[in-house]
């Protein structure tokens, strides 16, 4: 039935890129079908990414606070225990509510939802292998590929999702591991390491590079690493994993210095492989159509998200750019705006990035190293949360706001925040950068007291003048 009438837009993939594109297209009056193979909408993000990880980060933070911080706030509780099945059930409930919510949004906006694996037959036809074993063909004037990404595997390390897990397995462990080794110190590894560390695991993070989270401002990164180390997370940087033995009861990992040298063995109950993600294009029929891809397997698009085959578009994790849900959503909206004959725009330089540990680290715009590399004269304004009244009032004051502004014009170039809720605080900076604001613009804007956001205002004052409270 779905193939009977031609669509204006056929979206392959129902993640944050695809489902947002489908809803927006329908809102713009375009007849739209979205194809998803998973059985639920929401993609990686809602099913096995952003949402379940944030659910577990919150639950594990509550446990950790109850165990270690409540007493100092005068809240006495006799016994604090983890009920892991209940914690997982709460996470699963959040996920299923949200994924079903998108089905509701599809109905409301009259997006046709087809379950199954989509494959391009031609620039206007997609065949779908449906769950009942059949095949249907969906046709459309425009096709949007929003098939997202998948876990990157490492040579010699087989992911079984039992003892050697990807982020998907790490979101659903049946027991709290005594020892967890995380391979890869990116945001996913550090978030999942935090979850299990708070619940009692001994966590060691092995990273090939010299630093954790390479995209982070190096000064903030140092503070961040120290904060995680205080939480007993151990780091083995400049270290490579050369062997993985799962024959015993646990896992034995053989590691070596990245530059070469003597090997050592790390024992773990669970190993999490979080060494990045790769675009997912297998079985899509792109080669037959001659769609251009880069060496990393990403689909290449122009500024209107068109591939070299004009009716075929691509958005989200499957194209170059930050592999983040909000970026995929922006791509989706802009892509269908172009299809509808309007204008869309996504500025990848202003996509905020957040690590949802505690404290969180959020940033937008350039790091200090990036500014230095451009050769522009700049100023730095910093304000520590130790001098912020709200942070002191709630006894959660580890962190800093750092603002980089062009020396001559005071135009803000980058903002980096480490603090509780930094992921919320960053948005005034995102707006500021989007509007080309100066640090003085933020400093002269009245901020409510007492709030963490006042630290942003004070860092802005420190950028071109002096802060008040330090
Ligand atoms: P996806 O979400 O991957 O969706 C693609 C969908 O397409 C999938 O559902 C897939 O089943 C479907 N599909 C693929 N091929 C076909 C086909 N041929 N036919 C039909 N359907 C198909 N990002 C953030 O911004 N914030 C976070 O806090 C965050 N946390 C994360 C935590 C974890 C553990 C992980 C793994 C990721 C996290 N991300 C986070 C990244 C985020 O999930 C992705 O950037 C985002 O989901 C990309 O959206 P997308 O629509 O491009 O692709």
Boltz pocket constraint, residues with backbone or C-beta under 6 A from the ligand:
constraints:
  - pocket:
      binder: B
      contacts: [[A, 12], [A, 13], [A, 14], [A, 15], [A, 16], [A, 17], [A, 18], [A, 35], [A, 36], [A, 37], [A, 38], [A, 40], [A, 42], [A, 43], [A, 44], [A, 45], [A, 46], [A, 48], [A, 49], [A, 50], [A, 51], [A, 53], [A, 116], [A, 117], [A, 118], [A, 119], [A, 146], [A, 147], [A, 148], [A, 149], [A, 167], [A, 168], [A, 188], [A, 280], [A, 282], [A, 283], [A, 284], [A, 315], [A, 316], [A, 317], [A, 318], [A, 322], [A, 323], [A, 324], [A, 325], [A, 326], [A, 327], [A, 328], [A, 354], [A, 356]]
      max_distance: 6.0
